[in-house]
């Protein structure tokens, strides 16, 4: 329950930060929320990558101390993220194909080429994870 409350609090904060976009209408509000959701997916994926790195280190350092159940939990979490991304992609495809009458043309442009921005800056967000560069880009899959 706390996780859900924290997620909603994050949405409230990002909506307050993007209030000018939100005032343009519900389609823009949905875009702000989807953008936030995509950001959170990247955070979750990075956390899973870190956990996989730690599991690899344990395997290399001492195979006897590795617990295969941890790997199964990581696999389950990755599959859950993959499944949710599939559904989100389908929603975005419908929006970009103009199959959603509640999304006006002036808003569709934002769904097609939206770059997420940091709450503390107006520039494109880039985040570096250990040895990999992750580009935070939310673009319509059409």
Residue pairs with C-beta under 8 A, 6 or more apart in sequence:
7 40
10 36
10 40
11 33
11 36
13 119
14 32
14 33
14 35
14 36
14 119
15 22
15 29
15 32
15 33
17 119
18 32
21 28
21 29
21 31
21 32
22 28
22 29
22 32
24 107
25 104
25 107
26 102
27 102
27 103
27 104
27 107
28 107
28 110
30 103
31 107
31 110
31 111
31 114
34 88
34 91
34 92
34 111
34 138
35 114
35 116
35 138
37 88
38 88
38 116
38 136
38 138
39 116
39 136
39 138
41 81
41 84
41 85
42 127
42 134
42 136
44 77
44 81
45 81
46 127
46 129
46 134
48 74
48 77
48 78
48 81
49 129
49 130
49 132
50 129
50 130
51 70
51 74
52 74
53 130
55 66
55 70
55 71
55 74
58 65
58 66
59 66
89 141
92 111
92 140
92 141
92 142
93 140
93 141
93 142
94 100
95 103
95 108
95 111
95 140
96 108
96 111
96 112
96 140
96 141
96 142
97 142
98 105
98 108
103 111
111 140
112 139
112 140
112 142
113 139
113 140
114 138
114 139
115 124
115 125
115 136
115 137
115 138
116 124
116 125
116 136
116 137
116 138
117 123
117 124
117 125
118 125
124 136
125 136
126 133
126 134
126 135
126 136
127 134
127 136
128 134
